[in-house]
Amino acid sequence: MTDLESLDSYLSSDDSPDDCMMLSDLDGFLHGVACSPVSIPADEWMPVALGGSPDDLPDWVLQSISLIYDSIIQGLTFDPPEVEPIFWQAQEGHVIAMDWCEGFMQAVSLRPKQWLRLTESGTGGQLITPMMVHLLDDNGNSVMGIPQEQLDQALGQEAEKIPESVVAIYRFW
């Protein structure tokens, strides 16, 4: 069992590498790696997630990240599949999935050409939409062109679709 609170505290601390991912984007990234059309070796994705060499981190951190990744893979193979993304929750109670989605898309960027089969397919292309809706430009505008006044509602609706989309993407390959 992974102690997510300890891992979150470590990733948020001054002890972690400056460019390491926080817990939500790390979880999204690991889901993206798990859903990749081709296998991505841990020695390639781990430095991206950690913002540096895994050799510089405590063993328990590496073990925790490996356990999370393994549980994601295992959850995707269950019948029915189990996908439980780690989203932030706002004080008002709504889910914030932006960091998670950015992490997922960062994993996609590790093998962009291989992902084209999904994104350019007629039926599979919309599977990545719930993640894309959460991407904003530097000015806070939707990269999908969603008007600002409709953005909060769209983010909430699409966040609910993410677990289902992850399963469908995993099965697509």
C-alpha positions as a Markdown table, in Angstrom:
| # | Residue | x | y | z |
|---|---|---|---|---|
| 1 | Met | 0.0 | 0.0 | 0.0 |
| 2 | Thr | 1.3 | 3.4 | -1.0 |
| 3 | Asp | 1.3 | 6.2 | 1.6 |
| 4 | Leu | 0.0 | 8.9 | -0.8 |
| 5 | Glu | 0.1 | 11.6 | 1.9 |
| 6 | Ser | 3.9 | 11.0 | 2.6 |
| 7 | Leu | 4.6 | 11.0 | -1.1 |
| 8 | Asp | 2.6 | 14.1 | -1.7 |
| 9 | Ser | 4.4 | 15.8 | 1.2 |
| 10 | Tyr | 7.8 | 14.8 | -0.2 |
| 11 | Leu | 7.0 | 15.9 | -3.8 |
| 12 | Ser | 5.8 | 19.3 | -2.5 |
| 13 | Ser | 8.9 | 19.7 | -0.2 |
| 14 | Asp | 12.2 | 21.5 | -0.8 |
| 15 | Asp | 13.8 | 18.0 | -0.6 |
| 16 | Ser | 12.4 | 17.0 | -3.9 |
| 17 | Pro | 13.9 | 18.0 | -7.3 |
| 18 | Asp | 12.8 | 21.4 | -8.5 |
| 19 | Asp | 11.2 | 20.0 | -11.7 |
| 20 | Cys | 9.5 | 16.9 | -10.2 |
| 21 | Met | 5.8 | 16.5 | -10.7 |
| 22 | Met | 3.4 | 16.9 | -7.9 |
| 23 | Leu | 1.1 | 14.0 | -7.0 |
| 24 | Ser | -1.9 | 14.8 | -9.3 |
| 25 | Asp | 0.2 | 15.4 | -12.4 |
| 26 | Leu | 2.4 | 12.4 | -11.6 |
| 27 | Asp | -0.7 | 10.2 | -11.4 |
| 28 | Gly | -1.9 | 11.5 | -14.7 |
| 29 | Phe | 1.5 | 11.0 | -16.2 |
| 30 | Leu | 1.7 | 7.4 | -14.9 |
| 31 | His | -1.8 | 6.8 | -16.4 |
| 32 | Gly | -0.6 | 8.1 | -19.7 |
| 33 | Val | 2.5 | 5.9 | -19.6 |
| 34 | Ala | 0.3 | 2.9 | -18.8 |
| 35 | Cys | -2.0 | 3.8 | -21.7 |
| 36 | Ser | 0.8 | 4.4 | -24.2 |
| 37 | Pro | 0.6 | 2.5 | -27.5 |
| 38 | Val | 4.1 | 1.3 | -27.0 |
| 39 | Ser | 6.0 | 0.3 | -23.9 |
| 40 | Ile | 8.0 | 3.2 | -22.4 |
| 41 | Pro | 10.9 | 1.9 | -20.2 |
| 42 | Ala | 10.9 | 3.2 | -16.6 |
| 43 | Asp | 14.5 | 4.5 | -17.0 |
| 44 | Glu | 13.1 | 6.9 | -19.6 |
| 45 | Trp | 9.8 | 8.1 | -17.9 |
| 46 | Met | 11.1 | 8.1 | -14.4 |
| 47 | Pro | 13.5 | 11.1 | -14.9 |
| 48 | Val | 10.8 | 13.0 | -16.6 |
| 49 | Ala | 8.4 | 12.5 | -13.7 |
| 50 | Leu | 11.0 | 13.2 | -11.1 |
| 51 | Gly | 12.7 | 16.1 | -12.7 |
| 52 | Gly | 16.1 | 14.4 | -12.6 |
| 53 | Ser | 17.9 | 11.2 | -11.9 |
| 54 | Pro | 16.1 | 8.6 | -9.8 |
| 55 | Asp | 19.4 | 7.9 | -8.1 |
| 56 | Asp | 19.1 | 11.2 | -6.3 |
| 57 | Leu | 15.8 | 10.2 | -4.6 |
| 58 | Pro | 15.0 | 8.2 | -1.5 |
| 59 | Asp | 14.3 | 4.5 | -2.2 |
| 60 | Trp | 10.8 | 4.8 | -0.6 |
| 61 | Val | 9.8 | 7.5 | -3.1 |
| 62 | Leu | 10.9 | 5.3 | -6.1 |
| 63 | Gln | 9.1 | 2.3 | -4.6 |
| 64 | Ser | 5.9 | 4.4 | -4.0 |
| 65 | Ile | 5.9 | 5.6 | -7.6 |
| 66 | Ser | 6.5 | 2.1 | -8.9 |
| 67 | Leu | 3.6 | 0.8 | -6.7 |
| 68 | Ile | 1.3 | 3.5 | -8.1 |
| 69 | Tyr | 2.3 | 2.6 | -11.6 |
| 70 | Asp | 1.8 | -1.1 | -11.0 |
| 71 | Ser | -1.6 | -0.5 | -9.4 |
| 72 | Ile | -2.7 | 1.6 | -12.4 |
| 73 | Ile | -1.7 | -1.3 | -14.8 |
| 74 | Gln | -3.5 | -3.8 | -12.6 |
| 75 | Gly | -6.6 | -1.6 | -12.3 |
| 76 | Leu | -6.8 | -1.4 | -16.1 |
| 77 | Thr | -6.7 | -5.1 | -16.5 |
| 78 | Phe | -9.4 | -5.8 | -13.9 |
| 79 | Asp | -12.9 | -6.9 | -15.1 |
| 80 | Pro | -14.4 | -4.4 | -14.8 |
| 81 | Pro | -11.5 | -2.0 | -15.0 |
| 82 | Glu | -10.7 | 0.3 | -12.0 |
| 83 | Val | -9.4 | 3.8 | -12.7 |
| 84 | Glu | -9.2 | 6.2 | -9.8 |
| 85 | Pro | -7.4 | 9.3 | -10.8 |
| 86 | Ile | -5.9 | 11.5 | -8.1 |
| 87 | Phe | -7.5 | 14.9 | -8.7 |
| 88 | Trp | -7.3 | 17.9 | -6.5 |
| 89 | Gln | -10.4 | 19.2 | -4.8 |
| 90 | Ala | -11.2 | 22.8 | -4.5 |
| 91 | Gln | -12.5 | 24.2 | -1.2 |
| 92 | Glu | -15.8 | 24.8 | -2.9 |
| 93 | Gly | -16.0 | 21.0 | -3.4 |
| 94 | His | -15.5 | 20.7 | -7.2 |
| 95 | Val | -12.8 | 18.6 | -8.7 |
| 96 | Ile | -9.7 | 20.1 | -10.3 |
| 97 | Ala | -8.3 | 17.7 | -13.0 |
| 98 | Met | -6.0 | 20.2 | -14.8 |
| 99 | Asp | -2.7 | 19.0 | -13.3 |
| 100 | Trp | -3.7 | 15.4 | -13.8 |
| 101 | Cys | -4.5 | 16.0 | -17.5 |
| 102 | Glu | -1.3 | 17.9 | -18.1 |
| 103 | Gly | 0.6 | 15.0 | -16.7 |
| 104 | Phe | -1.3 | 12.6 | -18.9 |
| 105 | Met | -0.5 | 14.7 | -22.0 |
| 106 | Gln | 3.1 | 14.9 | -21.0 |
| 107 | Ala | 3.2 | 11.1 | -21.2 |
| 108 | Val | 1.6 | 11.3 | -24.6 |
| 109 | Ser | 4.4 | 13.7 | -25.7 |
| 110 | Leu | 6.9 | 11.0 | -25.0 |
| 111 | Arg | 5.6 | 9.1 | -28.1 |
| 112 | Pro | 3.6 | 11.6 | -30.1 |
| 113 | Lys | 3.8 | 9.7 | -33.5 |
| 114 | Gln | 2.6 | 6.5 | -32.0 |
| 115 | Trp | -0.4 | 8.3 | -30.4 |
| 116 | Leu | -1.5 | 9.6 | -33.9 |
| 117 | Arg | -3.3 | 6.3 | -34.6 |
| 118 | Leu | -5.6 | 7.2 | -31.7 |
| 119 | Thr | -5.9 | 10.9 | -32.1 |
| 120 | Glu | -6.5 | 10.7 | -35.9 |
| 121 | Ser | -8.9 | 7.8 | -35.8 |
| 122 | Gly | -12.6 | 8.6 | -36.3 |
| 123 | Thr | -13.8 | 6.7 | -33.3 |
| 124 | Gly | -10.7 | 6.9 | -31.0 |
| 125 | Gly | -9.9 | 10.5 | -31.5 |
| 126 | Gln | -12.6 | 11.8 | -29.1 |
| 127 | Leu | -11.3 | 9.5 | -26.3 |
| 128 | Ile | -8.6 | 12.0 | -25.4 |
| 129 | Thr | -11.0 | 15.0 | -25.4 |
| 130 | Pro | -11.7 | 14.9 | -21.6 |
| 131 | Met | -8.0 | 15.5 | -21.1 |
| 132 | Met | -7.6 | 18.1 | -23.8 |
| 133 | Val | -10.5 | 20.1 | -22.5 |
| 134 | His | -8.5 | 20.7 | -19.3 |
| 135 | Leu | -5.5 | 22.2 | -21.1 |
| 136 | Leu | -5.3 | 26.0 | -20.9 |
| 137 | Asp | -2.9 | 28.4 | -22.6 |
| 138 | Asp | -0.7 | 30.9 | -20.7 |
| 139 | Asn | -3.6 | 33.3 | -20.5 |
| 140 | Gly | -6.0 | 30.8 | -19.0 |
| 141 | Asn | -7.9 | 30.2 | -22.2 |
| 142 | Ser | -9.0 | 26.8 | -23.4 |
| 143 | Val | -6.8 | 25.3 | -26.1 |
| 144 | Met | -10.0 | 23.7 | -27.3 |
| 145 | Gly | -11.6 | 27.1 | -27.8 |
| 146 | Ile | -14.2 | 26.7 | -25.1 |
| 147 | Pro | -15.6 | 30.2 | -24.2 |
| 148 | Gln | -14.5 | 31.4 | -20.7 |
| 149 | Glu | -18.1 | 31.6 | -19.5 |
| 150 | Gln | -18.6 | 27.9 | -20.3 |
| 151 | Leu | -15.3 | 26.7 | -19.1 |
| 152 | Asp | -16.1 | 25.7 | -15.5 |
| 153 | Gln | -19.1 | 23.7 | -16.5 |
| 154 | Ala | -17.1 | 22.0 | -19.3 |
| 155 | Leu | -14.2 | 21.2 | -17.0 |
| 156 | Gly | -16.6 | 19.5 | -14.5 |
| 157 | Gln | -18.4 | 17.5 | -17.1 |
| 158 | Glu | -15.2 | 16.3 | -18.8 |
| 159 | Ala | -13.5 | 15.4 | -15.4 |
| 160 | Glu | -16.3 | 12.9 | -14.8 |
| 161 | Lys | -15.5 | 11.2 | -18.2 |
| 162 | Ile | -11.7 | 10.8 | -17.5 |
| 163 | Pro | -11.8 | 7.3 | -15.9 |
| 164 | Glu | -14.0 | 5.9 | -18.7 |
| 165 | Ser | -11.7 | 7.5 | -21.3 |
| 166 | Val | -8.6 | 6.1 | -19.8 |
| 167 | Val | -10.1 | 2.6 | -19.9 |
| 168 | Ala | -11.2 | 3.1 | -23.5 |
| 169 | Ile | -7.7 | 4.4 | -24.5 |
| 170 | Tyr | -6.0 | 1.5 | -22.8 |
| 171 | Arg | -8.3 | -0.9 | -24.7 |
| 172 | Phe | -7.9 | 0.9 | -28.0 |
| 173 | Trp | -4.3 | -0.4 | -28.4 |
